């Protein structure tokens, strides 16, 4: 079929197919052709904005999403979710609120317990979590910030009481309120919902969410839980800088416990140094946007070296050159086995 004969009905499945295969430039080409044919079609405007977000064309994406909303403001929650991601502070909150309102209305029309109702409940909870995070960060100095966090998280728990993201975020809020015991309880509740699932189970949070979880666990001195999560992440992907940095930080924290025998503390610090040096080497190979993490890793290594001097260096070669990090020897013995 010649391109001049395409209709929007022909183009939509081609756009979706390329989105599904993450071929966003090709999807974008089809989007632009569809917009030439029907420039006010709200579905085409929305999917074009979605593709532009993937291509980091954020200004163009925002305009197309706003146009889609203008064409059909009271139906379709997803465009409000996209607008929330493309907005900041109160404007983002307003977009998410509108999307949640539409989802709640749609859910009320679905049979209780249906897959559609459960899917909408999960999306409602996630949107409420996004709104909470805005009040924890960009809008944290607003007078109503704490009240809104409580309100949104309460609604999220009601919408989807089995959503681990909700309880992990609740723990973050409780930690910010120095309610550490409540934070621990929330993290335990969050982890109970997925920690015993098989790798690949959709109930398990995404990798980055579990990295954020480890930071919370370390802040609350929940080291046993932290190592359990780290081991799962290591089995999934051991080529991540943050993974080895957090392993090193966890062992370093154990080494600071003055109630342990000196030889155990030394062992923890040696393990910490091994993990942190692995993080630094991996950083030099794959890179990372988090320069503060690299700086902290160097600081921790320097501190450890003053307490536990490193053994005579072996011929390490050019770290920045041909280093190959292969952790298949039981994945660094599961990070030196705690």
TACORMO-V17203 format. One record per residue. N is the residue number from 1. RES is the residue in one letter. PHI is phi as a letter, one per 40 degrees, with the letter a starting at -180 (999 if undefined). D_CENTER is the distance of its C-alpha to the mean C-alpha in Angstrom with 1 decimal. Layout:
[[N & RES & PHI & D_CENTER] [N & RES & PHI & D_CENTER]]
This chain:
[[1 & X & 999 & 41.8] [2 & X & c & 42.3] [3 & X & c & 39.5] [4 & X & c & 42.0] [5 & X & c & 42.3] [6 & X & c & 38.6] [7 & X & b & 37.9] [8 & X & d & 34.7] [9 & X & c & 34.8] [10 & X & c & 35.0] [11 & X & c & 32.2] [12 & X & d & 29.5] [13 & X & c & 29.2] [14 & X & c & 29.2] [15 & X & c & 26.3] [16 & X & c & 24.3] [17 & X & c & 25.3] [18 & X & c & 24.0] [19 & X & c & 20.7] [20 & X & c & 20.3] [21 & X & c & 21.3] [22 & X & f & 19.1] [23 & X & c & 22.4] [24 & X & c & 21.5] [25 & X & d & 24.6] [26 & X & c & 26.9] [27 & X & d & 25.2] [28 & X & c & 25.7] [29 & X & c & 29.3] [30 & X & c & 29.9] [31 & X & d & 28.3] [32 & X & c & 30.7] [33 & X & c & 33.6] [34 & X & c & 32.7] [35 & X & c & 32.6] [36 & X & c & 36.0] [37 & X & c & 37.3] [38 & X & b & 35.8] [39 & X & c & 34.3] [40 & X & b & 33.9] [41 & X & c & 32.3] [42 & X & c & 29.3] [43 & X & c & 27.6] [44 & X & c & 28.1] [45 & X & d & 27.1] [46 & X & c & 23.7] [47 & X & c & 22.9] [48 & X & c & 24.1] [49 & X & c & 21.7] [50 & X & c & 18.8] [51 & X & c & 20.0] [52 & X & c & 20.6] [53 & X & c & 17.0] [54 & X & c & 16.1] [55 & X & c & 19.0] [56 & X & g & 17.9] [57 & X & c & 21.2] [58 & X & c & 19.8] [59 & X & c & 23.2] [60 & X & c & 24.6] [61 & X & c & 21.7] [62 & X & c & 22.2] [63 & X & c & 25.9] [64 & X & c & 25.8] [65 & X & c & 23.5] [66 & X & c & 25.9] [67 & X & c & 28.8] [68 & X & c & 27.4] [69 & X & c & 27.1] [70 & X & c & 30.6] [71 & X & c & 32.0] [72 & X & a & 30.6] [73 & X & c & 29.2] [74 & X & b & 29.5] [75 & X & b & 28.0] [76 & X & g & 24.7] [77 & X & c & 21.6] [78 & X & c & 19.2] [79 & X & c & 20.7] [80 & X & c & 20.1] [81 & X & c & 16.3] [82 & X & c & 16.5] [83 & X & c & 18.8] [84 & X & d & 16.4] [85 & X & c & 13.8] [86 & X & c & 16.8] [87 & X & b & 18.3] [88 & X & b & 18.1] [89 & X & f & 19.3] [90 & X & c & 21.9] [91 & X & c & 22.0] [92 & X & c & 18.3] [93 & X & d & 19.1] [94 & X & c & 22.2] [95 & X & c & 20.6] [96 & X & c & 18.1] [97 & X & d & 21.2] [98 & X & c & 23.2] [99 & X & c & 20.8] [100 & X & c & 20.5] [101 & X & d & 24.3] [102 & X & c & 24.8] [103 & X & c & 22.5] [104 & X & c & 24.5] [105 & X & c & 27.6] [106 & X & c & 26.7] [107 & X & c & 25.7] [108 & X & c & 29.1] [109 & X & c & 30.8] [110 & X & c & 29.3] [111 & X & c & 30.9] [112 & X & d & 29.4] [113 & X & g & 27.4] [114 & X & c & 27.2] [115 & X & d & 24.2] [116 & X & c & 24.1] [117 & X & c & 24.1] [118 & X & c & 21.4] [119 & X & c & 19.1] [120 & X & c & 19.9] [121 & X & c & 19.4] [122 & X & c & 15.8] [123 & X & c & 15.1] [124 & X & c & 17.1] [125 & X & c & 15.1] [126 & X & c & 11.8] [127 & X & c & 13.8] [128 & X & c & 15.3] [129 & X & c & 12.1] [130 & X & c & 11.4] [131 & X & c & 15.0] [132 & X & c & 14.8] [133 & X & c & 12.2] [134 & X & c & 14.6] [135 & X & c & 17.4] [136 & X & c & 15.7] [137 & X & b & 15.4] [138 & X & c & 17.5] [139 & X & b & 19.9] [140 & X & c & 20.1] [141 & X & c & 23.8] [142 & X & c & 24.8] [143 & X & d & 27.4] [144 & X & c & 25.7] [145 & X & d & 22.2] [146 & X & c & 22.5] [147 & X & c & 24.4] [148 & X & c & 21.8] [149 & X & d & 19.0] [150 & X & c & 21.3] [151 & X & c & 22.4] [152 & X & c & 19.1] [153 & X & c & 17.8] [154 & X & c & 21.2] [155 & X & c & 21.1] [156 & X & c & 17.8] [157 & X & c & 19.3] [158 & X & c & 22.4] [159 & X & c & 20.7] [160 & X & a & 18.7] [161 & X & c & 19.8] [162 & X & b & 18.1] [163 & X & c & 14.5] [164 & X & c & 12.7] [165 & X & d & 9.9] [166 & X & c & 13.0] [167 & X & c & 14.5] [168 & X & c & 11.7] [169 & X & c & 11.7] [170 & X & d & 15.4] [171 & X & c & 15.6] [172 & X & c & 14.1] [173 & X & c & 16.7] [174 & X & c & 19.4] [175 & X & c & 18.8] [176 & X & c & 19.3] [177 & X & c & 22.5] [178 & X & f & 23.5] [179 & X & c & 23.8] [180 & X & c & 22.6] [181 & X & c & 24.2] [182 & X & c & 22.6] [183 & X & c & 19.2] [184 & X & c & 20.1] [185 & X & c & 21.2] [186 & X & c & 18.1] [187 & X & c & 16.0] [188 & X & c & 18.7] [189 & X & c & 18.7] [190 & X & c & 15.0] [191 & X & c & 15.5] [192 & X & d & 18.8] [193 & X & c & 17.3] [194 & X & a & 15.8] [195 & X & c & 16.9] [196 & X & c & 20.1] [197 & X & c & 18.9] [198 & X & c & 19.7] [199 & X & d & 17.3] [200 & X & h & 16.2] [201 & X & c & 16.6] [202 & X & c & 14.4] [203 & X & c & 14.2] [204 & X & c & 12.0] [205 & X & c & 8.3] [206 & X & c & 6.3] [207 & X & d & 6.8] [208 & X & c & 4.1] [209 & X & c & 4.1] [210 & X & c & 7.6] [211 & X & c & 8.1] [212 & X & c & 7.5] [213 & X & c & 9.8] [214 & X & c & 12.2] [215 & X & c & 12.7] [216 & X & c & 13.7] [217 & X & c & 15.9] [218 & X & c & 17.6] [219 & X & c & 18.2] [220 & X & c & 19.9] [221 & X & f & 21.7] [222 & X & c & 20.5] [223 & X & c & 21.0] [224 & X & c & 21.9] [225 & X & c & 18.7] [226 & X & d & 16.8] [227 & X & c & 18.9] [228 & X & c & 18.5] [229 & X & c & 14.7] [230 & X & d & 15.3] [231 & X & c & 18.0] [232 & X & c & 15.9] [233 & X & c & 13.4] [234 & X & c & 16.5] [235 & X & c & 18.1] [236 & X & c & 15.4] [237 & X & a & 15.1] [238 & X & b & 17.1] [239 & X & b & 17.0] [240 & X & b & 14.0] [241 & X & d & 15.3] [242 & X & d & 12.8] [243 & X & d & 13.8] [244 & X & c & 17.5] [245 & X & c & 17.1] [246 & X & c & 15.7] [247 & X & d & 18.4] [248 & X & c & 20.9] [249 & X & c & 19.9] [250 & X & c & 20.2] [251 & X & c & 23.6] [252 & X & c & 24.7] [253 & X & c & 24.1] [254 & X & c & 26.2] [255 & X & c & 28.8] [256 & X & c & 29.2] [257 & X & c & 30.5] [258 & X & c & 34.2] [259 & X & c & 35.2] [260 & X & c & 34.6] [261 & X & d & 37.4] [262 & X & d & 37.5] [263 & X & c & 37.2] [264 & X & c & 34.0] [265 & X & c & 32.5] [266 & X & c & 33.6] [267 & X & c & 32.1] [268 & X & c & 28.6] [269 & X & c & 29.0] [270 & X & c & 30.1] [271 & X & c & 27.1] [272 & X & c & 24.9] [273 & X & c & 26.7] [274 & X & d & 26.4] [275 & X & c & 22.6] [276 & X & c & 22.3] [277 & X & c & 24.8] [278 & X & c & 22.9] [279 & X & c & 19.8] [280 & X & c & 22.2] [281 & X & c & 23.8] [282 & X & c & 20.7] [283 & X & d & 19.6] [284 & X & c & 23.0] [285 & X & c & 22.6] [286 & X & b & 19.1] [287 & X & g & 18.3] [288 & X & a & 15.3] [289 & X & c & 14.8] [290 & X & c & 14.8] [291 & X & c & 18.5] [292 & X & c & 18.6] [293 & X & c & 17.0] [294 & X & c & 19.8] [295 & X & c & 22.4] [296 & X & c & 21.5] [297 & X & c & 21.7] [298 & X & c & 25.2] [299 & X & c & 26.2] [300 & X & c & 25.5] [301 & X & c & 27.4] [302 & X & c & 30.2] [303 & X & c & 30.4] [304 & X & c & 30.5] [305 & X & c & 33.2] [306 & X & c & 35.4] [307 & X & c & 35.3] [308 & X & b & 35.2] [309 & X & d & 36.7] [310 & X & c & 35.4] [311 & X & c & 37.9] [312 & X & d & 39.8] [313 & X & c & 37.4] [314 & X & c & 37.9] [315 & X & c & 38.1] [316 & X & c & 34.4] [317 & X & g & 35.2] [318 & X & c & 33.4] [319 & X & d & 29.8] [320 & X & c & 28.8] [321 & X & c & 30.8] [322 & X & b & 31.0] [323 & X & c & 28.8] [324 & X & b & 27.4] [325 & X & c & 24.8] [326 & X & b & 25.6] [327 & X & b & 24.4] [328 & X & c & 26.3] [329 & X & c & 28.7] [330 & X & f & 26.9] [331 & X & f & 23.7] [332 & X & f & 25.3] [333 & X & f & 26.9] [334 & X & f & 23.6] [335 & X & f & 23.0] [336 & X & g & 26.6] [337 & X & f & 26.5] [338 & X & c & 26.2]]
